[in-house]
Amino acid sequence: MTEPLIELKGVSKSFGNNKVLDNVDLTIYRGEALGIIGPSGTGKSTILRVIAGLTNPDEGEIYVQGVRREGLIEDSADPIGIGMVFQQAALFDSLNVDENVGFLLYQNSKLPRSQIQELVKEKLDMVGLPGISHLYPSELSGGMRKRVSFARAIMSNPENPKEGPEVLLYDEPTAGLDPIASTVIEDLIRDLQSMHGVCSTYAIVTHQDSTIRRTADRLVFLYQGRVQWQGTVNDMDSTDHPLIRQFVSGSVQGPIQVVG
Ligand SMILES: Nc1ncnc2c1ncn2[C@@H]1O[C@H](COP(=O)(O)OP(=O)(O)OP(=O)(O)O)[C@@H](O)[C@H]1O
């Protein structure tokens, strides 16, 4: 395996009495596609938020390319950019696609409007949505909104290329999409990984079988706040680990407690 880009060591996080992450060790290596899987409510989104620097762990350490992160993302000087694609596309309804995708550059850079518009167009082309800069989120399908949120996540400031994400974190990118729209998103995730100069490393949280199989090379299985199993997609099919067998079969019988 290649260089570790992100390492969590002994990370724990509670919300009130609810211990959501319990002494988690996790490494994301350069160039890999890591799938984080597990039953609902088991801390997968929380892990992504901790990696992104949006949530502080109660205990444990986070290293980004070997540099320990102190505090949340806005206070830290991570040596590489980390982008996040949220479960809900999280677009601003009152802004058009151009203003949504270019939001951070319009807010924080001194680039002229025309240059930001060009950068937005470039990213929209990359996600397969040319010519929609003028549309509003309400005019887009769910799959298109997802792709716009991808375009926003891969935006970078040419004045400060380090801001461009080297690692992308996808939180359930195909949730709520029909199988064909899901395939489009899964292909796009792989296409972005292989495009030169775009984030070739990513972690993806998903429940969807096709998304697990088509977008992850290595899997970690999280349950009750702990990493319970790791392996490849092929290993997932062949292992007799009872948690994995129950998860893959969707059976209500087994060690995973059915909630609700
Ligand atoms: N900000 C918060 N405040 C309080 N509780 C929270 C917060 N964020 C998450 N939780 C709780 O932490 C637990 C894990 O949530 P998380 O979203 O990380 O799980 P998940 O594995 O991603 O679930 P799902 O697959 O259903 O999205 C849940 O019980 C959730 O209610």
The ligand as an SDF file (V2000), in Angstrom:
LIG
                    3D

 31 33  0  0  0  0  0  0  0  0999 V2000
  -24.8030   16.5100   15.9380 N   0  0  0  0  0  0  0  0  0  0  0  0
  -25.3220   15.4460   16.5720 C   0  0  0  0  0  0  0  0  0  0  0  0
  -25.9320   15.5860   17.7630 N   0  0  0  0  0  0  0  0  0  0  0  0
  -26.4390   14.5200   18.4260 C   0  0  0  0  0  0  0  0  0  0  0  0
  -26.3980   13.2510   17.9530 N   0  0  0  0  0  0  0  0  0  0  0  0
  -25.8060   13.0540   16.7680 C   0  0  0  0  0  0  0  0  0  0  0  0
  -25.2430   14.1330   16.0110 C   0  0  0  0  0  0  0  0  0  0  0  0
  -24.7120   13.6150   14.8760 N   0  0  0  0  0  0  0  0  0  0  0  0
  -24.9380   12.2820   14.9130 C   0  0  0  0  0  0  0  0  0  0  0  0
  -25.5910   11.9510   16.0430 N   0  0  0  0  0  0  0  0  0  0  0  0
  -25.9830   10.5880   16.4420 C   0  0  0  0  0  0  0  0  0  0  0  0
  -24.8720    9.7580   16.2450 O   0  0  0  0  0  0  0  0  0  0  0  0
  -25.2780    8.4770   15.7890 C   0  0  0  0  0  0  0  0  0  0  0  0
  -24.5150    8.1280   14.5370 C   0  0  0  0  0  0  0  0  0  0  0  0
  -24.9100    9.0180   13.5170 O   0  0  0  0  0  0  0  0  0  0  0  0
  -24.2540    8.9680   12.0680 P   0  0  0  0  0  0  0  0  0  0  0  0
  -25.0540    9.8920   11.2170 O   0  0  0  0  0  0  0  0  0  0  0  0
  -22.7890    9.1790   12.1570 O   0  0  0  0  0  0  0  0  0  0  0  0
  -24.5260    7.4550   11.6630 O   0  0  0  0  0  0  0  0  0  0  0  0
  -24.5260    6.7770   10.2320 P   0  0  0  0  0  0  0  0  0  0  0  0
  -23.8540    5.4750   10.4070 O   0  0  0  0  0  0  0  0  0  0  0  0
  -23.9590    7.7030    9.2130 O   0  0  0  0  0  0  0  0  0  0  0  0
  -26.0770    6.5850    9.9980 O   0  0  0  0  0  0  0  0  0  0  0  0
  -26.9340    6.5080    8.6280 P   0  0  0  0  0  0  0  0  0  0  0  0
  -26.3600    5.3700    7.8610 O   0  0  0  0  0  0  0  0  0  0  0  0
  -28.3050    6.2350    9.1190 O   0  0  0  0  0  0  0  0  0  0  0  0
  -26.7740    7.8440    7.9500 O   0  0  0  0  0  0  0  0  0  0  0  0
  -26.7820    8.5230   15.6310 C   0  0  0  0  0  0  0  0  0  0  0  0
  -27.3690    7.9570   16.7780 O   0  0  0  0  0  0  0  0  0  0  0  0
  -27.0730   10.0130   15.5450 C   0  0  0  0  0  0  0  0  0  0  0  0
  -28.3420   10.2990   16.0580 O   0  0  0  0  0  0  0  0  0  0  0  0
  1  2  1  0
  2  3  1  0
  2  7  2  0
  3  4  2  0
  4  5  1  0
  5  6  2  0
  6  7  1  0
  6 10  1  0
  7  8  1  0
  8  9  2  0
  9 10  1  0
 10 11  1  0
 11 12  1  0
 11 30  1  0
 12 13  1  0
 13 14  1  0
 13 28  1  0
 14 15  1  0
 15 16  1  0
 16 17  2  0
 16 18  1  0
 16 19  1  0
 19 20  1  0
 20 21  2  0
 20 22  1  0
 20 23  1  0
 23 24  1  0
 24 25  2  0
 24 26  1  0
 24 27  1  0
 28 29  1  0
 28 30  1  0
 30 31  1  0
M  END
$$$$
